[in-house]
Amino acid sequence: MKFAKKNNDINSWKYAVWLSSEFNCGIYFPNIYYSNSSTKKYQVENKILFPILGYNLKNNFEELFTSRKDFIGFPNQLFIQPETSEKFNPLDFTGKTNKLVKLKARTTKKQYIEKVNALKQHIKRGDIYEINYCIEFFAEEVVINPMEVFCKLYQKTKAPFSCFVKCNDSYLMCASPERFLKKENSKLISQPIKGTIKRGENLEEDLLLKNSLLHNLKEQSENAMIVDLVRNDLSRLAKKASVNVEELFGIYTFEALHQMISTISCELKENTNFDDILKATFPMGSMTGAPKIRAMQLIEQYEDINRGLYSGSVGCILPNGNFDVNVVIRSIQYNAANQYLSVMVGSAITDMCNAEDEYNECLLKAEALLNTLNAELVC
């Protein structure tokens, strides 16, 4: 079947999901899955389910709220049960470049620096230790082909936890390098990312940058704080003395960036289900900060955005209860009905950070997304 026919099919279905093969649920995902229905329950007729979990699901678990407008329209929680599938490989796609997209900054650089410095005052007062502060670049009255954009993004990044999601008129084109949680029988693991540096122009420079990230005390501090938060979250679900930091400050290389990733695991208590795990761990600490609840309150106070599906999670749940879900970062969100396009990026704010450096890190993380969109920033 030719790509064009698939693309037309995708736009005619209510729901569609594609996951990269690195999602390790014990099965391979060579297809894009379609459905005209969804479910709010995750154990239905012994079927594979794809969870779509928005950041604002936090409001169901804690006494929190979200006041800003959502322009994209993904639900806070949805489980897609596939009805059919088509063979699909985004690496096979070739297409033309879309028209220039002009993105505006919802938060100016000046405002960003002011807010980061204000958040650092909260850190000095002891309200929080770390916070993930995010900003948005957006465009209105934009027409794109979401599947074509996703294919180009995947070709650029080959990110291990990439996914494409369609839910009515809302689209996610995600090139995430980060796993949130993986359950394999009684074992649960989390792999938070904290620590980012660009790739080098040549092998020598690349190795120097990689080594620089490994020994960067600021990045280690950010990572360690989130590791402690994740250990605490997992301890609510774990058998006694089973929480284990399997790897601390691991450096992993991707197409455009090096990342610092730690791995934390535990053995789950008997009869722990997906809902139990979500309530104990969601949203992921790498996208909130620590302590988690106070950080989320300050996120609501200082950010100019409704994160929506950004900072949420997408993945797969198998009938036996095993699952693998990502962190929705490095993503483009789009609503085809109102023609609104959104790129959100963020970074960890600690007492050691420099506001201008953090802003530049946000631009670095957005680079592949902007290149894919043929976009320029109009700040």
DRENDO-1510 file (C-alpha; in Angstrom, 1 decimal, always signed):
<recs>
REC; n; res; u; v; w
REC; 1; MET; +0.0; +0.0; +0.0 .
REC; 2; LYS; +1.4; +3.4; -0.9 .
REC; 3; PHE; +2.1; +6.0; +1.7 .
REC; 4; ALA; -0.4; +8.5; +0.3 .
REC; 5; LYS; -3.2; +6.0; +0.8 .
REC; 6; LYS; -2.2; +5.3; +4.3 .
REC; 7; ASN; -2.0; +9.0; +5.1 .
REC; 8; ASN; -5.5; +9.5; +3.8 .
REC; 9; ASP; -6.7; +6.6; +5.9 .
REC; 10; ILE; -5.1; +8.1; +9.0 .
REC; 11; ASN; -6.9; +11.4; +8.6 .
REC; 12; SER; -10.2; +9.5; +8.3 .
REC; 13; TRP; -9.9; +7.5; +11.5 .
REC; 14; LYS; -10.7; +9.0; +14.9 .
REC; 15; TYR; -7.6; +7.5; +16.6 .
REC; 16; ALA; -4.2; +6.3; +15.3 .
REC; 17; VAL; -1.0; +5.3; +17.1 .
REC; 18; TRP; +2.5; +4.4; +15.9 .
REC; 19; LEU; +5.4; +3.5; +18.3 .
REC; 20; SER; +9.0; +3.1; +17.5 .
REC; 21; SER; +10.4; -0.5; +17.9 .
REC; 22; GLU; +12.4; +0.5; +21.0 .
REC; 23; PHE; +9.3; +0.4; +23.1 .
REC; 24; ASN; +10.1; -3.0; +24.7 .
REC; 25; CYS; +6.8; -4.7; +25.6 .
REC; 26; GLY; +7.9; -8.0; +24.2 .
REC; 27; ILE; +6.4; -7.3; +20.8 .
REC; 28; TYR; +7.5; -5.4; +17.7 .
REC; 29; PHE; +5.6; -2.5; +16.4 .
REC; 30; PRO; +6.0; -2.5; +12.5 .
REC; 31; ASN; +2.5; -1.0; +12.0 .
REC; 32; ILE; +0.4; +2.0; +12.6 .
REC; 33; TYR; -2.7; +1.1; +14.5 .
REC; 34; TYR; -6.2; +2.5; +13.8 .
REC; 35; SER; -9.4; +2.7; +15.9 .
REC; 36; ASN; -12.7; +4.4; +15.7 .
REC; 37; SER; -13.3; +3.8; +19.4 .
REC; 38; SER; -11.4; +4.1; +22.7 .
REC; 39; THR; -11.8; +3.0; +26.3 .
REC; 40; LYS; -11.3; +4.5; +29.7 .
REC; 41; LYS; -10.4; +1.1; +31.2 .
REC; 42; TYR; -7.1; -0.6; +30.5 .
REC; 43; GLN; -8.1; -4.2; +30.9 .
REC; 44; VAL; -10.5; -4.8; +28.1 .
REC; 45; GLU; -11.1; -8.1; +26.3 .
REC; 46; ASN; -7.5; -9.3; +26.6 .
REC; 47; LYS; -6.4; -6.6; +24.1 .
REC; 48; ILE; -3.3; -4.5; +23.6 .
REC; 49; LEU; -4.0; -0.9; +24.6 .
REC; 50; PHE; -2.2; +2.4; +23.9 .
REC; 51; PRO; -2.4; +4.8; +26.9 .
REC; 52; ILE; -2.5; +8.5; +26.1 .
REC; 53; LEU; -1.8; +10.4; +29.4 .
REC; 54; GLY; -1.8; +14.2; +29.5 .
REC; 55; TYR; +0.2; +16.2; +32.0 .
REC; 56; ASN; -3.1; +17.6; +33.5 .
REC; 57; LEU; -4.0; +14.1; +34.7 .
REC; 58; LYS; -2.0; +15.3; +37.8 .
REC; 59; ASN; -5.2; +17.1; +38.8 .
REC; 60; ASN; -6.9; +13.7; +39.3 .
REC; 61; PHE; -4.2; +12.6; +41.8 .
REC; 62; GLU; -3.5; +15.7; +43.8 .
REC; 63; GLU; -5.3; +18.9; +44.8 .
REC; 64; LEU; -4.0; +20.8; +41.8 .
REC; 65; PHE; -5.6; +22.8; +38.9 .
REC; 66; THR; -4.8; +24.1; +35.4 .
REC; 67; SER; -6.1; +27.5; +34.5 .
REC; 68; ARG; -4.6; +28.3; +31.1 .
REC; 69; LYS; -6.3; +27.5; +27.8 .
REC; 70; ASP; -5.5; +24.3; +25.9 .
REC; 71; PHE; -5.3; +25.0; +22.2 .
REC; 72; ILE; -4.5; +21.3; +21.2 .
REC; 73; GLY; -7.4; +19.4; +22.8 .
REC; 74; PHE; -6.0; +16.0; +23.8 .
REC; 75; PRO; -7.9; +14.3; +26.6 .
REC; 76; ASN; -6.2; +14.0; +30.0 .
REC; 77; GLN; -6.5; +10.2; +29.9 .
REC; 78; LEU; -7.4; +7.9; +27.0 .
REC; 79; PHE; -6.7; +4.2; +26.2 .
REC; 80; ILE; -6.9; +3.4; +22.6 .
REC; 81; GLN; -7.9; -0.2; +21.7 .
REC; 82; PRO; -6.7; -0.9; +18.1 .
REC; 83; GLU; -9.1; -2.4; +15.6 .
REC; 84; THR; -6.8; -2.7; +12.6 .
REC; 85; SER; -3.3; -1.9; +11.5 .
REC; 86; GLU; -1.2; -1.1; +8.4 .
REC; 87; LYS; +2.5; -1.8; +7.8 .
REC; 88; PHE; +4.4; +1.4; +8.1 .
REC; 89; ASN; +8.0; +2.5; +8.3 .
REC; 90; PRO; +8.6; +6.3; +8.6 .
REC; 91; LEU; +12.2; +5.8; +7.4 .
REC; 92; ASP; +10.7; +4.9; +3.9 .
REC; 93; PHE; +9.0; +8.2; +3.5 .
REC; 94; THR; +10.2; +10.8; +1.1 .
REC; 95; GLY; +8.3; +14.1; +0.6 .
REC; 96; LYS; +8.6; +17.8; -0.1 .
REC; 97; THR; +9.5; +20.4; +2.5 .
REC; 98; ASN; +6.5; +22.2; +3.9 .
REC; 99; LYS; +6.1; +26.0; +3.7 .
REC; 100; LEU; +8.0; +28.2; +6.1 .
REC; 101; VAL; +6.4; +28.2; +9.6 .
REC; 102; LYS; +6.8; +31.3; +11.6 .
REC; 103; LEU; +6.8; +30.5; +15.3 .
REC; 104; LYS; +6.2; +33.1; +18.0 .
REC; 105; ALA; +7.5; +32.8; +21.6 .
REC; 106; ARG; +4.7; +32.9; +24.1 .
REC; 107; THR; +7.3; +33.8; +26.7 .
REC; 108; THR; +10.0; +36.2; +25.5 .
REC; 109; LYS; +13.6; +35.7; +26.4 .
REC; 110; LYS; +13.5; +38.7; +28.8 .
REC; 111; GLN; +10.4; +37.2; +30.5 .
REC; 112; TYR; +12.0; +33.8; +30.7 .
REC; 113; ILE; +15.1; +35.2; +32.4 .
REC; 114; GLU; +13.0; +37.1; +34.9 .
REC; 115; LYS; +10.9; +34.0; +35.7 .
REC; 116; VAL; +13.9; +31.7; +36.1 .
REC; 117; ASN; +15.5; +34.2; +38.5 .
REC; 118; ALA; +12.2; +34.4; +40.5 .
REC; 119; LEU; +12.1; +30.5; +40.6 .
REC; 120; LYS; +15.7; +30.6; +41.9 .
REC; 121; GLN; +14.5; +32.7; +44.8 .
REC; 122; HIS; +12.0; +30.0; +45.6 .
REC; 123; ILE; +14.9; +27.5; +45.7 .
REC; 124; LYS; +16.9; +29.8; +48.0 .
REC; 125; ARG; +14.0; +30.0; +50.3 .
REC; 126; GLY; +13.7; +26.2; +50.4 .
REC; 127; ASP; +10.3; +25.9; +48.7 .
REC; 128; ILE; +11.8; +23.6; +46.1 .
REC; 129; TYR; +15.2; +22.1; +45.2 .
REC; 130; GLU; +14.6; +21.9; +41.4 .
REC; 131; ILE; +11.9; +22.7; +38.9 .
REC; 132; ASN; +11.3; +21.9; +35.3 .
REC; 133; TYR; +10.3; +25.2; +33.7 .
REC; 134; CYS; +8.8; +25.0; +30.2 .
REC; 135; ILE; +8.1; +27.5; +27.4 .
REC; 136; GLU; +6.2; +27.4; +24.1 .
REC; 137; PHE; +6.8; +28.4; +20.6 .
REC; 138; PHE; +3.5; +28.5; +18.6 .
REC; 139; ALA; +1.9; +29.3; +15.3 .
REC; 140; GLU; -1.7; +30.0; +14.3 .
REC; 141; GLU; -3.5; +29.4; +10.9 .
REC; 142; VAL; -0.9; +26.8; +9.9 .
REC; 143; VAL; -1.7; +23.9; +7.6 .
REC; 144; ILE; +0.7; +20.9; +7.8 .
REC; 145; ASN; +0.5; +17.2; +7.0 .
REC; 146; PRO; +1.1; +15.7; +10.5 .
REC; 147; MET; +2.2; +12.3; +9.3 .
REC; 148; GLU; +4.7; +13.7; +6.8 .
REC; 149; VAL; +6.1; +16.0; +9.5 .
REC; 150; PHE; +6.4; +13.1; +11.9 .
REC; 151; CYS; +8.3; +11.0; +9.3 .
REC; 152; LYS; +10.8; +13.8; +8.7 .
REC; 153; LEU; +11.2; +14.2; +12.4 .
REC; 154; TYR; +11.8; +10.5; +13.0 .
REC; 155; GLN; +14.3; +10.4; +10.1 .
REC; 156; LYS; +16.3; +13.3; +11.7 .
REC; 157; THR; +16.3; +12.0; +15.3 .
REC; 158; LYS; +15.6; +8.3; +15.3 .
REC; 159; ALA; +14.7; +8.8; +19.0 .
REC; 160; PRO; +14.0; +5.5; +20.8 .
REC; 161; PHE; +10.7; +6.5; +22.3 .
REC; 162; SER; +9.2; +8.2; +19.3 .
REC; 163; CYS; +5.5; +8.1; +18.7 .
REC; 164; PHE; +2.7; +9.4; +16.5 .
REC; 165; VAL; -0.8; +9.9; +17.9 .
REC; 166; LYS; -4.0; +11.1; +16.3 .
REC; 167; CYS; -7.0; +11.8; +18.5 .
REC; 168; ASN; -9.8; +13.4; +16.5 .
REC; 169; ASP; -8.3; +16.7; +15.3 .
REC; 170; SER; -5.4; +16.6; +17.7 .
REC; 171; TYR; -2.0; +15.2; +16.6 .
REC; 172; LEU; +1.3; +14.4; +18.4 .
REC; 173; MET; +4.6; +14.1; +16.6 .
REC; 174; CYS; +7.0; +13.0; +19.2 .
REC; 175; ALA; +10.8; +12.3; +19.1 .
REC; 176; SER; +11.3; +11.4; +22.7 .
REC; 177; PRO; +14.6; +9.9; +24.0 .
REC; 178; GLU; +13.1; +9.2; +27.4 .
REC; 179; ARG; +11.4; +6.2; +29.0 .
REC; 180; PHE; +9.1; +7.0; +31.8 .
REC; 181; LEU; +8.3; +3.5; +33.1 .
REC; 182; LYS; +8.6; -0.1; +32.0 .
REC; 183; LYS; +7.0; -3.0; +33.8 .
REC; 184; GLU; +8.2; -6.5; +33.0 .
REC; 185; ASN; +6.4; -9.0; +35.2 .
REC; 186; SER; +7.1; -7.9; +38.8 .
REC; 187; LYS; +9.9; -5.5; +37.9 .
REC; 188; LEU; +9.3; -1.8; +37.4 .
REC; 189; ILE; +12.0; +0.5; +36.0 .
REC; 190; SER; +12.2; +4.3; +35.4 .
REC; 191; GLN; +14.9; +6.1; +33.4 .
REC; 192; PRO; +14.8; +9.8; +34.0 .
REC; 193; ILE; +16.8; +12.2; +31.8 .
REC; 194; LYS; +18.5; +15.2; +33.3 .
REC; 195; GLY; +21.6; +16.5; +31.6 .
REC; 196; THR; +21.9; +17.6; +28.0 .
REC; 197; ILE; +24.8; +18.6; +25.7 .
REC; 198; LYS; +25.1; +19.0; +21.9 .
REC; 199; ARG; +27.0; +16.6; +19.6 .
REC; 200; GLY; +30.4; +17.6; +18.3 .
REC; 201; GLU; +31.3; +18.5; +14.8 .
REC; 202; ASN; +33.9; +15.7; +14.7 .
REC; 203; LEU; +34.7; +12.6; +16.7 .
REC; 204; GLU; +37.3; +14.3; +18.9 .
REC; 205; GLU; +35.0; +17.2; +19.8 .
REC; 206; ASP; +32.1; +14.8; +20.3 .
REC; 207; LEU; +34.1; +12.7; +22.9 .
REC; 208; LEU; +35.2; +15.9; +24.7 .
REC; 209; LEU; +31.6; +17.1; +24.9 .
REC; 210; LYS; +30.4; +13.7; +26.1 .
REC; 211; ASN; +33.1; +13.6; +28.8 .
REC; 212; SER; +32.2; +17.2; +29.8 .
REC; 213; LEU; +28.6; +16.2; +30.4 .
REC; 214; LEU; +29.6; +13.1; +32.4 .
REC; 215; HIS; +31.7; +15.3; +34.8 .
REC; 216; ASN; +29.4; +18.3; +34.9 .
REC; 217; LEU; +28.6; +18.9; +38.6 .
REC; 218; LYS; +25.5; +21.0; +37.8 .
REC; 219; GLU; +24.0; +18.3; +35.6 .
REC; 220; GLN; +24.9; +15.6; +38.1 .
REC; 221; SER; +23.1; +17.6; +40.8 .
REC; 222; GLU; +20.0; +17.9; +38.7 .
REC; 223; ASN; +20.0; +14.2; +37.9 .
REC; 224; ALA; +20.6; +13.1; +41.5 .
REC; 225; MET; +17.7; +15.2; +42.8 .
REC; 226; ILE; +15.3; +13.5; +40.3 .
REC; 227; VAL; +16.8; +10.1; +41.1 .
REC; 228; ASP; +15.9; +10.6; +44.7 .
REC; 229; LEU; +12.4; +11.7; +43.8 .
REC; 230; VAL; +11.9; +8.6; +41.6 .
REC; 231; ARG; +13.3; +6.3; +44.4 .
REC; 232; ASN; +10.7; +7.9; +46.7 .
REC; 233; ASP; +7.9; +7.4; +44.2 .
REC; 234; LEU; +8.8; +3.7; +43.6 .
REC; 235; SER; +9.1; +3.0; +47.3 .
REC; 236; ARG; +5.3; +3.5; +47.5 .
REC; 237; LEU; +4.9; +0.5; +45.3 .
REC; 238; ALA; +7.9; -1.6; +46.0 .
REC; 239; LYS; +8.6; -4.7; +48.1 .
REC; 240; LYS; +10.7; -3.9; +51.1 .
REC; 241; ALA; +14.4; -3.0; +50.3 .
REC; 242; SER; +13.9; -3.7; +46.5 .
REC; 243; VAL; +14.4; -0.1; +45.2 .
REC; 244; ASN; +17.7; +0.0; +43.4 .
REC; 245; VAL; +19.7; +2.6; +41.4 .
REC; 246; GLU; +21.0; +0.3; +38.6 .
REC; 247; GLU; +22.8; +3.1; +36.8 .
REC; 248; LEU; +23.7; +6.6; +38.0 .
REC; 249; PHE; +24.7; +9.3; +35.5 .
REC; 250; GLY; +24.8; +7.1; +32.4 .
REC; 251; ILE; +25.7; +9.0; +29.2 .
REC; 252; TYR; +23.7; +8.0; +26.1 .
REC; 253; THR; +24.3; +9.4; +22.6 .
REC; 254; PHE; +21.5; +10.3; +20.2 .
REC; 255; GLU; +21.5; +11.8; +16.7 .
REC; 256; ALA; +21.8; +15.4; +17.8 .
REC; 257; LEU; +22.5; +15.3; +21.6 .
REC; 258; HIS; +24.2; +13.5; +24.4 .
REC; 259; GLN; +21.9; +12.8; +27.5 .
REC; 260; MET; +22.6; +11.9; +31.1 .
REC; 261; ILE; +20.2; +9.1; +32.1 .
REC; 262; SER; +19.9; +7.2; +35.3 .
REC; 263; THR; +18.0; +3.9; +35.8 .
REC; 264; ILE; +16.0; +3.1; +39.0 .
REC; 265; SER; +14.1; -0.2; +39.5 .
REC; 266; CYS; +12.0; -2.0; +42.1 .
REC; 267; GLU; +10.1; -5.2; +42.6 .
REC; 268; LEU; +6.4; -4.5; +42.8 .
REC; 269; LYS; +4.2; -5.5; +45.6 .
REC; 270; GLU; +1.6; -8.2; +44.8 .
REC; 271; ASN; -1.5; -7.1; +42.9 .
REC; 272; THR; -0.1; -3.7; +41.9 .
REC; 273; ASN; -1.9; -2.6; +38.8 .
REC; 274; PHE; -1.4; +0.2; +36.2 .
REC; 275; ASP; -3.7; +2.6; +38.1 .
REC; 276; ASP; -1.7; +2.1; +41.3 .
REC; 277; ILE; +1.5; +2.8; +39.5 .
REC; 278; LEU; +0.2; +6.0; +37.8 .
REC; 279; LYS; -1.1; +7.4; +41.1 .
REC; 280; ALA; +2.3; +6.9; +42.8 .
REC; 281; THR; +4.5; +8.1; +39.9 .
REC; 282; PHE; +2.7; +10.5; +37.6 .
REC; 283; PRO; +3.7; +13.0; +36.4 .
REC; 284; MET; +7.3; +12.0; +36.0 .
REC; 285; GLY; +9.7; +13.8; +38.3 .
REC; 286; SER; +12.0; +14.8; +35.4 .
REC; 287; MET; +9.2; +17.1; +34.1 .
REC; 288; THR; +8.2; +18.5; +37.5 .
REC; 289; GLY; +11.0; +18.9; +39.9 .
REC; 290; ALA; +11.3; +18.3; +43.6 .
REC; 291; PRO; +9.4; +18.2; +45.9 .
REC; 292; LYS; +6.9; +17.3; +43.2 .
REC; 293; ILE; +3.6; +18.8; +44.5 .
REC; 294; ARG; +5.2; +22.2; +45.3 .
REC; 295; ALA; +7.0; +22.2; +42.0 .
REC; 296; MET; +3.8; +21.6; +40.1 .
REC; 297; GLN; +2.1; +24.5; +42.0 .
REC; 298; LEU; +4.9; +26.8; +40.9 .
REC; 299; ILE; +4.8; +25.5; +37.4 .
REC; 300; GLU; +1.1; +26.6; +37.3 .
REC; 301; GLN; +2.0; +30.0; +38.7 .
REC; 302; TYR; +5.0; +30.8; +36.5 .
REC; 303; GLU; +4.5; +29.0; +33.1 .
REC; 304; ASP; +2.5; +30.8; +30.4 .
REC; 305; ILE; +1.2; +27.5; +28.9 .
REC; 306; ASN; -1.1; +24.6; +29.3 .
REC; 307; ARG; +1.2; +21.7; +28.8 .
REC; 308; GLY; -1.5; +19.3; +27.5 .
REC; 309; LEU; +0.0; +16.1; +26.3 .
REC; 310; TYR; +3.5; +17.6; +26.6 .
REC; 311; SER; +5.1; +16.2; +29.8 .
REC; 312; GLY; +2.6; +13.4; +29.6 .
REC; 313; SER; +3.1; +9.8; +28.4 .
REC; 314; VAL; +2.3; +7.5; +25.5 .
REC; 315; GLY; +3.0; +3.8; +25.2 .
REC; 316; CYS; +1.7; +0.3; +25.2 .
REC; 317; ILE; +0.0; -2.0; +27.7 .
REC; 318; LEU; -0.1; -5.8; +27.0 .
REC; 319; PRO; -2.9; -8.1; +28.1 .
REC; 320; ASN; -0.6; -9.6; +30.8 .
REC; 321; GLY; -0.1; -6.2; +32.4 .
REC; 322; ASN; +3.4; -5.5; +31.2 .
REC; 323; PHE; +3.9; -2.1; +29.7 .
REC; 324; ASP; +6.3; +0.5; +28.4 .
REC; 325; VAL; +5.5; +4.2; +28.4 .
REC; 326; ASN; +7.6; +7.3; +27.4 .
REC; 327; VAL; +7.9; +10.9; +28.4 .
REC; 328; VAL; +6.3; +13.2; +25.9 .
REC; 329; ILE; +9.1; +15.6; +25.1 .
REC; 330; ARG; +10.9; +16.8; +22.0 .
REC; 331; SER; +7.4; +17.0; +20.4 .
REC; 332; ILE; +5.2; +18.9; +18.0 .
REC; 333; GLN; +1.5; +19.2; +18.8 .
REC; 334; TYR; -1.0; +20.3; +16.2 .
REC; 335; ASN; -4.8; +20.8; +16.0 .
REC; 336; ALA; -6.0; +20.5; +12.5 .
REC; 337; ALA; -9.4; +22.1; +13.2 .
REC; 338; ASN; -8.1; +25.4; +14.6 .
REC; 339; GLN; -4.8; +25.1; +12.8 .
REC; 340; TYR; -2.8; +25.7; +15.9 .
REC; 341; LEU; +0.8; +24.4; +16.2 .
REC; 342; SER; +2.8; +24.1; +19.4 .
REC; 343; VAL; +6.4; +23.3; +20.2 .
REC; 344; MET; +7.2; +23.2; +24.0 .
REC; 345; VAL; +10.6; +22.8; +25.5 .
REC; 346; GLY; +12.0; +23.1; +29.0 .
REC; 347; SER; +14.9; +22.6; +31.3 .
REC; 348; ALA; +15.7; +22.0; +35.0 .
REC; 349; ILE; +16.2; +25.1; +37.2 .
REC; 350; THR; +18.4; +24.7; +40.2 .
REC; 351; ASP; +20.4; +27.2; +42.4 .
REC; 352; MET; +23.4; +26.4; +40.2 .
REC; 353; CYS; +21.8; +27.4; +36.9 .
REC; 354; ASN; +22.3; +30.4; +34.7 .
REC; 355; ALA; +19.0; +31.7; +33.2 .
REC; 356; GLU; +20.6; +32.6; +29.8 .
REC; 357; ASP; +22.3; +29.2; +29.6 .
REC; 358; GLU; +18.9; +27.5; +30.3 .
REC; 359; TYR; +17.2; +29.4; +27.6 .
REC; 360; ASN; +19.9; +28.4; +25.1 .
REC; 361; GLU; +19.4; +24.7; +26.2 .
REC; 362; CYS; +15.7; +25.1; +25.4 .
REC; 363; LEU; +16.6; +26.3; +21.9 .
REC; 364; LEU; +19.1; +23.4; +21.5 .
REC; 365; LYS; +16.3; +20.9; +22.4 .
REC; 366; ALA; +13.9; +22.6; +19.9 .
REC; 367; GLU; +16.4; +22.6; +17.1 .
REC; 368; ALA; +15.4; +19.3; +15.4 .
REC; 369; LEU; +11.7; +20.2; +15.8 .
REC; 370; LEU; +12.2; +23.6; +14.1 .
REC; 371; ASN; +14.4; +22.2; +11.3 .
REC; 372; THR; +11.7; +19.5; +10.7 .
REC; 373; LEU; +9.0; +22.2; +10.4 .
REC; 374; ASN; +11.1; +24.5; +8.3 .
REC; 375; ALA; +10.4; +27.0; +11.0 .
REC; 376; GLU; +11.9; +30.3; +12.1 .
REC; 377; LEU; +11.4; +32.0; +15.5 .
REC; 378; VAL; +9.8; +35.4; +15.5 .
REC; 379; CYS; +10.4; +36.5; +19.0 .
</recs>
